């Protein structure tokens, strides 16, 4: 039985949509001379205009979608994050927030709600969202949940120049296209995608980007390169962070995602890489099916992001598990102030467990906190700080 046999079958309209994207991908392969890098394939699957997973109008979040994020699990996640944001605001003369990939808009609404309680509202809450249908959902969420604060929320198409404030990226880097490498018999090749009898399949080829050779040499020192070892490199995330560093004048960046420091990411026993796909809440490892209908992700190499940050003039202010980050932000205290109803308190306690327990999201998700031109330490970032592991 194949992976596709175990997954729910898409409906007729969704299948037709997927076939359109598959035809586009196959034409790209032909135009490129027979194969394309996996990074280009992933870019098409997720972001091809009108057809990609994040570019087309499908319900991605929550019970009706393919995955659930922390802000969807509980408003306590975002309201706790607001306390970290406020810590940064105490050292800024200008106070703006910029969120990348704002999902349903719940995180923005809950952060603004808590900052209002703290009397620390930003001048503006900017959102950069590539998905047109998610942008529409965000606008609906903001207008219905916090109509009195809606004028503070502004959607942008690109990073503002000379930004002062706090940048938020929750589960953003994991959705950026990655290059896949294979190490075997002491040599390295890049995994590409080709089409054979109208079916997509993997094939090996030369490295498609000059930076990959340098990174491959680093990885070789961490693994047994004579064995068959497959892994990913996220050059897109590093370039995105470099662009952020160039455009932020003062403030902080909180990157929240699932991933590892380099020594764990390229662990000798992690021989199959970290690529995962999600379709209707079912995870699997075959990205060559359900084009445009499933999410494709890879874990984040936080060491590479931290190095990119330092190389581009940012300071690494903290590296914590999501559990430690939320506990430092006061999530348990917020739980008791949020409601006095017994049933609600029990539900919120269950939500906190999902967000903080090691067996749930607490350990798999990490928070990389970066700053620029911030004079004083941010004390909450010292709890469980793991910068030593980077």
C-alpha positions as CSV (number, residue, x, y, z in Angstrom):
1,X,0.0,0.0,0.0
2,X,1.4,3.4,-1.0
3,X,1.2,6.6,1.0
4,X,-1.5,8.0,-1.4
5,X,-3.6,4.9,-0.7
6,X,-3.7,5.7,3.0
7,X,-4.7,9.4,2.6
8,X,-8.3,10.8,2.0
9,X,-9.1,11.1,-1.7
10,X,-9.5,14.8,-2.8
11,X,-12.8,15.7,-4.4
12,X,-13.2,16.2,-8.1
13,X,-12.6,19.9,-8.2
14,X,-9.5,19.6,-6.0
15,X,-8.1,16.8,-8.2
16,X,-8.6,19.0,-11.3
17,X,-6.8,21.8,-9.6
18,X,-3.9,19.5,-8.7
19,X,-3.7,18.2,-12.2
20,X,-3.4,21.8,-13.5
21,X,-0.5,22.5,-11.3
22,X,1.1,19.2,-12.1
23,X,0.9,20.1,-15.8
24,X,2.6,23.4,-15.1
25,X,5.4,21.6,-13.2
26,X,5.9,19.1,-15.9
27,X,6.2,22.0,-18.4
28,X,8.8,23.7,-16.2
29,X,10.7,20.4,-16.2
30,X,10.7,20.3,-19.9
31,X,11.7,23.9,-20.2
32,X,14.6,23.3,-17.8
33,X,16.0,20.5,-19.9
34,X,14.6,17.5,-18.0
35,X,14.7,18.3,-14.3
36,X,14.3,21.0,-11.7
37,X,15.7,21.4,-8.2
38,X,13.4,20.3,-5.4
39,X,13.5,23.9,-4.1
40,X,12.0,25.1,-7.4
41,X,9.4,22.2,-7.2
42,X,8.5,23.1,-3.6
43,X,8.2,26.8,-4.6
44,X,5.7,25.9,-7.4
45,X,3.7,23.5,-5.2
46,X,3.3,26.1,-2.5
47,X,3.3,29.5,-4.3
48,X,2.6,29.1,-8.0
49,X,0.1,32.0,-8.7
50,X,-3.5,30.8,-8.5
51,X,-2.5,27.1,-8.1
52,X,0.0,26.8,-5.3
53,X,-1.1,25.6,-1.8
54,X,-0.7,29.0,-0.3
55,X,-1.8,31.0,-3.4
56,X,-5.1,29.3,-4.1
57,X,-8.3,29.5,-2.1
58,X,-8.4,26.5,0.2
59,X,-9.1,26.2,3.9
60,X,-5.7,25.5,5.5
61,X,-6.0,26.1,9.2
62,X,-8.1,24.5,11.9
63,X,-10.3,21.4,11.9
64,X,-11.4,21.9,8.3
65,X,-7.8,22.5,7.1
66,X,-4.6,20.5,7.0
67,X,-2.8,21.7,10.1
68,X,-3.3,23.7,13.3
69,X,-0.9,26.4,14.6
70,X,-0.4,27.5,18.2
71,X,-2.5,30.7,17.8
72,X,-5.4,28.6,16.7
73,X,-5.0,26.2,19.7
74,X,-5.3,29.0,22.3
75,X,-5.4,32.8,22.5
76,X,-3.1,32.4,25.5
77,X,-0.2,31.8,23.1
78,X,-0.6,35.2,21.4
79,X,-1.4,37.0,24.6
80,X,1.8,35.6,26.2
81,X,3.7,36.6,23.1
82,X,2.4,40.1,23.6
83,X,4.3,40.4,26.9
84,X,7.5,39.6,25.1
85,X,6.6,42.3,22.6
86,X,5.9,44.8,25.3
87,X,9.4,44.1,26.9
88,X,10.9,45.3,23.6
89,X,8.5,48.2,23.3
90,X,9.9,49.5,26.7
91,X,13.2,50.3,24.9
92,X,11.8,51.8,21.7
93,X,10.6,55.3,20.9
94,X,8.6,54.1,17.9
95,X,6.4,51.0,18.4
96,X,5.3,49.0,15.4
97,X,4.7,45.2,14.9
98,X,5.2,43.4,11.6
99,X,3.9,39.8,11.3
100,X,4.8,37.5,8.4
101,X,2.2,35.0,7.4
102,X,-0.6,35.9,9.8
103,X,-2.7,32.8,9.3
104,X,-6.3,33.4,10.1
105,X,-5.5,36.7,11.8
106,X,-6.2,35.3,15.3
107,X,-2.7,36.0,16.5
108,X,-2.8,39.6,15.5
109,X,-6.2,40.1,17.2
110,X,-5.1,38.4,20.4
111,X,-1.8,40.3,20.6
112,X,-3.5,43.6,20.1
113,X,-6.1,42.7,22.7
114,X,-3.5,42.0,25.3
115,X,-1.4,45.0,24.4
116,X,-4.5,47.1,24.9
117,X,-4.9,45.7,28.4
118,X,-1.2,46.5,29.0
119,X,-1.7,50.0,27.6
120,X,1.1,49.3,25.2
121,X,-0.7,49.4,21.8
122,X,1.6,49.7,18.8
123,X,1.3,52.6,16.3
124,X,0.6,50.1,13.6
125,X,0.3,46.3,13.2
126,X,1.7,45.4,9.8
127,X,1.0,42.1,8.1
128,X,2.8,40.6,5.1
129,X,0.7,37.8,3.6
130,X,1.3,36.0,0.3
131,X,-2.0,34.2,0.3
132,X,-4.9,36.3,-1.0
133,X,-7.6,34.1,0.6
134,X,-5.7,34.2,4.0
135,X,-5.4,37.9,3.7
136,X,-9.2,38.1,3.3
137,X,-9.7,35.8,6.3
138,X,-7.4,38.0,8.4
139,X,-9.4,41.1,7.4
140,X,-12.6,39.4,8.5
141,X,-11.1,38.2,11.8
142,X,-9.8,41.7,12.6
143,X,-13.0,43.5,11.8
144,X,-15.1,41.1,13.7
145,X,-12.9,40.5,16.8
146,X,-11.4,43.9,17.4
147,X,-13.3,46.5,15.3
148,X,-12.1,49.3,17.6
149,X,-8.5,48.4,16.8
150,X,-8.9,47.6,13.1
151,X,-7.5,50.9,11.9
152,X,-4.1,49.9,13.4
153,X,-3.8,46.8,11.1
154,X,-2.2,47.5,7.7
155,X,-1.4,44.9,5.0
156,X,1.9,45.4,3.1
157,X,3.4,43.7,0.1
158,X,7.1,44.1,1.3
159,X,9.2,44.9,4.3
160,X,9.1,48.6,5.2
161,X,12.5,50.3,5.1
162,X,14.1,51.5,8.4
163,X,11.5,49.6,10.4
164,X,11.4,50.2,14.2
165,X,9.5,47.7,16.3
166,X,9.0,43.9,16.6
167,X,8.9,41.4,13.8
168,X,7.0,38.1,14.4
169,X,7.4,35.0,12.3
170,X,5.4,32.0,13.6
171,X,5.7,28.9,11.4
172,X,7.1,30.9,8.5
173,X,10.5,29.5,7.8
174,X,9.3,25.9,7.7
175,X,7.2,26.8,4.6
176,X,10.1,28.2,2.6
177,X,11.5,26.1,-0.3
178,X,14.5,24.0,0.6
179,X,17.3,22.4,-1.4
180,X,17.6,18.7,-0.8
181,X,21.1,17.1,-0.8
182,X,22.3,13.5,-0.8
183,X,25.6,12.4,0.6
184,X,26.8,9.0,-0.6
185,X,30.3,7.4,-1.0
186,X,31.9,10.6,0.2
187,X,30.3,12.7,-2.5
188,X,27.4,15.2,-2.5
189,X,24.6,15.7,-5.1
190,X,21.4,17.7,-5.1
191,X,18.1,15.9,-5.4
192,X,16.1,17.1,-8.4
193,X,12.6,16.3,-9.7
194,X,12.1,14.8,-13.2
195,X,9.1,13.4,-15.1
196,X,8.9,9.9,-16.4
197,X,5.8,8.7,-18.2
198,X,3.9,11.7,-16.8
199,X,4.9,10.7,-13.2
200,X,7.2,12.8,-11.1
201,X,10.2,11.1,-9.5
202,X,13.4,12.0,-7.7
203,X,16.8,12.1,-9.5
204,X,20.3,13.2,-8.4
205,X,22.2,16.0,-10.1
206,X,24.8,18.7,-9.6
207,X,24.4,21.5,-7.0
208,X,22.2,24.2,-8.3
209,X,23.5,27.1,-6.1
210,X,27.0,28.1,-5.3
211,X,26.3,28.5,-1.6
212,X,25.3,24.8,-1.3
213,X,28.9,23.6,-1.8
214,X,30.1,25.6,1.3
215,X,27.2,24.3,3.4
216,X,27.7,20.8,2.2
217,X,31.3,20.9,3.4
218,X,30.1,21.9,6.9
219,X,27.5,19.1,6.9
220,X,30.1,16.5,5.9
221,X,31.9,17.1,9.2
222,X,28.8,16.2,11.2
223,X,27.7,13.0,9.4
224,X,29.1,9.9,7.8
225,X,29.1,11.1,4.2
226,X,30.0,7.6,3.0
227,X,26.6,6.3,3.9
228,X,23.3,7.3,2.1
229,X,22.4,10.5,4.0
230,X,19.6,12.9,2.8
231,X,19.0,16.3,4.3
232,X,17.8,19.9,3.5
233,X,19.3,23.4,3.4
234,X,17.0,26.4,3.6
235,X,18.8,29.2,1.7
236,X,15.5,31.1,1.3
237,X,15.1,31.5,5.1
238,X,18.7,32.8,5.4
239,X,18.2,35.3,2.6
240,X,14.8,36.4,4.1
241,X,16.6,37.0,7.4
242,X,19.4,39.0,5.8
243,X,16.8,41.2,4.1
244,X,15.1,41.7,7.5
245,X,18.4,42.7,9.1
246,X,19.0,45.2,6.3
247,X,15.6,46.9,6.8
248,X,15.2,46.9,10.5
249,X,16.7,49.9,12.2
250,X,15.9,49.0,15.8
251,X,13.9,46.3,17.6
252,X,13.5,42.6,17.8
253,X,12.6,39.5,15.8
254,X,10.9,36.5,17.2
255,X,11.2,33.4,15.0
256,X,8.9,30.6,16.3
257,X,9.1,27.2,14.5
258,X,9.9,23.6,14.8
259,X,13.5,22.7,14.3
260,X,16.9,22.0,15.8
261,X,20.3,23.5,16.3
262,X,22.8,22.3,13.7
263,X,24.2,19.4,15.7
264,X,20.8,17.8,16.0
265,X,19.5,18.8,12.6
266,X,22.3,17.0,10.9
267,X,22.5,14.2,13.4
268,X,24.2,11.0,12.0
269,X,21.0,9.1,12.6
270,X,18.7,11.5,10.8
271,X,19.4,9.9,7.5
272,X,16.2,10.7,5.7
273,X,16.0,14.5,6.3
274,X,13.0,16.3,7.8
275,X,10.6,16.9,4.9
276,X,7.0,16.4,5.9
277,X,3.7,16.8,4.1
278,X,0.2,17.5,5.6
279,X,-3.1,16.8,4.0
280,X,-6.3,17.0,6.0
281,X,-4.3,16.6,9.3
282,X,-2.5,13.5,8.1
283,X,1.2,13.7,7.9
284,X,3.4,11.7,5.5
285,X,6.7,12.1,3.7
286,X,5.9,12.0,-0.1
287,X,5.9,15.5,-1.6
288,X,5.5,14.2,-5.1
289,X,1.7,13.8,-4.9
290,X,-1.3,16.1,-4.3
291,X,0.4,19.1,-5.9
292,X,-1.2,22.3,-4.6
293,X,-3.4,20.4,-2.2
294,X,-1.0,19.6,0.6
295,X,1.4,21.5,2.7
296,X,5.1,20.7,2.3
297,X,7.5,21.7,5.2
298,X,11.0,21.1,6.5
299,X,12.3,21.6,10.0
300,X,14.4,24.8,10.6
301,X,18.2,24.7,11.1
302,X,18.3,27.4,13.9
303,X,22.1,27.5,13.9
304,X,22.1,28.6,10.2
305,X,19.5,31.3,11.0
306,X,21.5,32.5,14.0
307,X,24.7,32.7,11.9
308,X,22.9,34.6,9.2
309,X,21.6,37.0,11.9
310,X,25.1,37.6,13.3
311,X,26.6,38.0,9.8
312,X,24.0,40.7,9.0
313,X,24.5,42.8,12.2
314,X,21.8,41.3,14.5
315,X,22.3,40.1,18.0
316,X,21.1,36.6,19.1
317,X,19.3,37.5,22.4
318,X,17.8,34.2,23.2
319,X,17.1,30.6,22.0
320,X,14.4,28.8,24.0
321,X,12.0,25.9,23.7
322,X,8.5,27.2,23.1
323,X,7.6,25.9,26.6
324,X,10.3,28.0,28.3
325,X,9.4,31.1,26.1
326,X,5.7,30.9,27.1
327,X,6.4,30.2,30.7
328,X,8.7,33.1,30.9
329,X,6.0,35.3,29.3
330,X,3.6,34.4,32.1
331,X,1.2,32.0,30.3
332,X,0.2,30.3,33.6
333,X,-0.6,33.6,35.3
334,X,-2.6,34.7,32.2
335,X,-4.7,31.5,32.4
336,X,-6.0,32.5,35.8
337,X,-6.6,36.1,34.9
338,X,-8.3,35.2,31.6
339,X,-11.3,33.5,33.1
340,X,-12.8,32.5,36.5
341,X,-15.1,29.8,35.1
342,X,-14.2,26.3,36.2
343,X,-14.8,24.6,32.8
344,X,-13.0,27.4,30.9
345,X,-10.0,27.1,33.3
346,X,-9.9,23.3,32.6
347,X,-10.0,23.9,28.8
348,X,-7.3,26.5,29.0
349,X,-5.1,24.2,31.2
350,X,-5.5,21.5,28.4
351,X,-4.5,24.1,25.8
352,X,-1.4,25.1,27.8
353,X,-0.4,21.5,28.0
354,X,-0.6,21.2,24.2
355,X,1.6,24.3,23.9
356,X,4.2,23.5,26.5
357,X,4.5,19.7,27.1
358,X,7.6,18.1,25.6
359,X,5.4,15.4,24.1
360,X,3.3,18.1,22.3
361,X,4.6,21.4,21.0
362,X,6.7,22.5,24.0
363,X,10.0,21.0,22.9
364,X,9.7,20.5,19.2
365,X,9.1,24.2,18.7
366,X,11.8,26.7,19.4
367,X,12.0,30.5,19.6
368,X,15.0,32.3,18.2
369,X,15.0,35.9,19.5
370,X,17.1,38.4,17.7
371,X,17.7,42.1,18.4
372,X,19.2,45.2,16.9
373,X,20.3,48.3,18.7
374,X,18.6,47.2,22.0
375,X,20.7,48.4,24.9
376,X,19.4,46.3,27.8
377,X,18.9,42.6,28.2
378,X,15.3,41.2,27.8
379,X,15.1,39.2,31.1
380,X,12.3,36.8,30.0
381,X,14.7,35.4,27.3
382,X,17.1,34.2,30.0
383,X,14.8,31.4,31.2
384,X,16.0,28.1,29.7
385,X,18.2,30.0,27.3
386,X,20.0,27.5,24.9
387,X,22.2,29.8,22.9
388,X,25.1,27.6,24.0
389,X,23.6,24.8,21.7
390,X,23.7,26.9,18.6
